[in-house]
Amino acid sequence: MKSKLLLSAALLPFAAHAEGKQPDPRPNIILFMVDDMGWQDTSLPFWTQKTHYNEAYETPNMERLAGKGMMFTQAYASSISSPTRCSLISGANASRHKVTNWTLQKNKQTDRKSDVLQLPDWNYNGVCQVAGVNNTFQTTSFVELIKDSGYHTIHCGKAHFGSIDTPGENPTHMGFEVNITGHAAGGLASYLGEQNYGHTKDGKPTSPFSIPGLEKYWGTNIFATEALTQEAMKALDQAKRLDQPFFLYMAHYAIHIPIDRDMRFFEKYKKKGLDDREAAYAALIEGMDKSLGDLMSWLEKNGEADNTIIIFMSDNGGFSSDMHWRGGPMHTQNYPLNSGKGSAYEGGIREPMIVSWPGVVKPGTKCDKYLLIEDFYPTILEMAQVKKYHTVQPIDGISFVPLLTGKGDPSKNRNLYWNCPNIWGNTGPGIGPTCTIRSQEWKLIYYYETGKKELFNIPQDIGEKNELSAQYPSVVKRLSKELGAYMRKVGAQRPSFKATGKPVPWPDEI
């Protein structure tokens, strides 16, 4: 049954606005989500020092946004797209919602096979708003809640909430009144208008990754990132006329593969000395950054800049340079972080994040406290002043508004948890069936197949080069106990051994 929002007394003035009694003073909110962006894929350094990668890329609008708001140096997500986006929309940890690998086809797992492990029957159909759909996690979306409170809700770009032909496939089922191109796929066939974004001349999609809904740009030289930005601004024009606060989820396909050339910026990076692939990747980044700048400029031109919150985030780390795709190395750089997308190491889960909130967040500041993607759920509801609500699912996220206001520290004495009992599509350091805990300075990774445990002191060793389990056995024991207890508490899944049929031990059982 659809969850019904309870309006508190504080929300009654907003409800009254529907009768024309008074305007709704709540802020607009833009969540600007980038796909597969590495921690160093920007001229804005999220580390304590600049690296040569920061010098190579140009992201002036990320710098512009950071100048207006707060950078988060320890913002975490899952290492794969679907788990992150399902945690975002549900507020539940991936260990609980069990969408622990990427989703696409209905009733089909996307795991690589293992000779040793039988992987669990995870929720490969994603999340959805109704009960009774197999291998899904039923959720009350935060978007539905803010829509019911009076927000106009817009989705633009990549959705990746549910598999093809499931209810979660369509963002309008999640509370979005406007859906621009959002569907089941987690990537795109082509960024190029000349290639109809992955459609034949007679309009047939060439793959499940062909971008729907951009027909008006077919046959042009307009890059998909720019087409989505133009469509988003048209939707904002309409939102302005509606005279409601709006929520825009600007979910770019960039900078996900394929590494197509955005010719607006490609030659500039070639002149900098980058090879063709590196220049194309850098151009993808700058095209994404231009989109951010265009939206910020729209707000300024339309008198909405002082009443709009902007949240910038990536869904997972970028491919690291030691990974391969279609026979060639990837060139995303997460340095000084270890590894990249799909990995339990920092390069897979630590993301670039910025929040601007005029009048609330002090401009040009940094926060080194940690948070996790499910925290966006209660945070956005708090920003929208939605104070009382019912959900069909437990909410694991904790609002990080106190970090933005400087009035509290929700990360204090808090553990973060990840579970990936799957085998993702690529190989690389830290990739494999794992569960992980971050507890203040310590991070423990447990490998399901081998029983191996790795311990790192993250503030002292951001690159995870010094494995400390032998030196600190008491810390390993404590974190193993807390990790195992949490996994059991939320009903997390684990693989089994093919040879015996028995489940792999939890970390506190070894």
Residue, then its C-alpha position, 0 to 999 in steps of 0.5 A: m500500500k502506498s505510504k501516506l505522508l503525515l503533515s506536521a503543523a510546520l507544514l500546514p502553511f505549505a499545504a495552504h499554498a495550494e489554496g493560494k493563501q501564501p507562498d511556500p518559502r522552502p528552498n529548491i534542491i538540486l542533486f547533481m549526481v555524476d556517474d563513475m567520477g574518480w576522486q581526482d577527476t577534477s581541478l578541485p583537490f579533495w585531498t590535502q594537496k593538489t596532484h598533477y591530476n588536478e592540474a590536468y583537468e579543468t572543472p571551474n564550476m566545481e571550484r565555483l560551487a565549492g567557493k559557495g559551499m562546503m566540500f566533503t573529503q570523506a563522502y562515501a557511496s557503494s562501489i557500484s552504481s545500482p547499490t548506491r542509487c538504491s540506497l539514495i532513493s530508499g535510505a537503506n544500507a545496501s546490506r539491507h536492500k540487497v541490491t548489491n550489484w548492477t541491475l538491468q534485465k528482469n530476473k537476471q543476475t549480472d555477476r561473473k561466475s566463480d568456481v568456488l562460491q555460489l553467490p546469493d540470490w540478491n535483489y537483481n530486480g532493484v527497488c520498487q514502490v509496491a510489494g510482491v515483486n520478486n527480487t526487489f526491495q520495496t521502498t517509499s522513495f524520499v521523492e514521493l514524500i517531498k512531492d506529497s509535501g508540495y515540491h515539483t519533482i524532476h528527474c533528468g538523466k540516469a535512473h538505474f533503480g530497477s530492472i527492465d519491465t519492473p515497477g522500479e524501472n520508471p522514475t515516475h513510479m518513485g515520485f518524479e513528476v517529470n522524467i527525462t531519459g530515466h530508464a533501467a540501464g546504468g550506462l549509455a550506448s553513445y554520447l553522440g547525437e550523430q549516432n542518435y545516442g545509440h539508435t538506428k536511422d529508423g529509430k530502433p535502439t541498438s542496445p538496452f543502453s540506448i538513451p530514450g527521449l532525446e529524439k529532437y537531438w538526433g543527427t546533431n553534433i550535440f553531446a548527450t551531456e549538453a542535451l540533458t542540460q538543455e532539457a533540464m533547464k527547460a524543465l526548470d523554466q516550467a518549474k519556475r512558472l508553477d511557483q512551487p519549490f522544485f527538486l531536480y535530480m540531475a543524474h548525468y550519464a557522464i562520465h561513464i563509458p564509452i569514452d566518446r569525444d566531446m569536441r567542445f573540449f577535446e582539442k584543448y586537452k590534446k594541445k595539453g599533451l594528453d593522448d586521444r583517450e585521456a583527452a576524450y576522458a578529460a573532455l567528458i569531465e569538463g562537459m559535465d562541469k559545464s552542465l553544473g555551471d549552466l544550472m548555476s547560471w540559470l539559478e542566478k538569471n532566474g532569481e533562484a540562486d539564494n533559495t536553492i540548495i545544490i548537492f554535488m556527488s558521484d555514485n562510485g569511484g572511477f575505473s582505476s588505471d589498473m583495470h581494463w575495459r574492452g581490451g584497453p586500460m582505463h585512465t581514471q585517476n583516484y590517486p592517492l586512493n587505492s583501486g577504483k570502481g567495484s573495489a572495497y578500497e577507498g578508490g571505489i567508495r570515496e566520492p567528490m562531494i560539495v554542498s551549497w546552501p545559501g545562508v546556512v552553509k559557510p562558503g569556502t569550507k571543508c568537512d572531514k567527517y564521514l557520511l554514507i549515501e543513504d544519509f542523503y534520504p533523511t538529509i533531503l527530507e530535513m532540507a525540505q522541512v518534511k518532518k513526519y512521514h511513514t515509510v515501508q522500509p527502515i531508514d539506515g541513513i542519518s541526516f548530515v544537516p548538523l555537519l552543514t550547520g556546524k551544530g553537531d557531528p553525526s559521524k561521532n561513534r558511528n560505524l559505516y558498513w558495506n556488503c558486496p557478496n557479488i563478483w563484479g564485471n571487472t578485476g582489480p585490487g579489492i574487487g571480489p565478494t567482500c564486506t567492510i566496516r569503517s569505524q572512526e580511523w579504522k577500516l576492516i575489509y573481509y574477503y568472503e572467499t578466502g577469509k582474509k581480513e585487511l585492516f587500515n588506519i585511513p587518516q594515516d594511510i589514505g592509500e591503504k598501503n600498510e595492512l595492519s591486521a597482524q599488528y592490531p589483532s584486538v582491533v580486528k577482533r572488535l571490528s569483525k564482531e561489529l561487522g558480523a553483528y550488523m550483517r546479521k541484524v539487517g539480514a545481509q546476504r553472503p555466498s556459500f561454498k560450492a563444494t560443501g553447500k555451506p554458507v561462508p562464515w561471517p567475519d566474527e566466525i573466523 
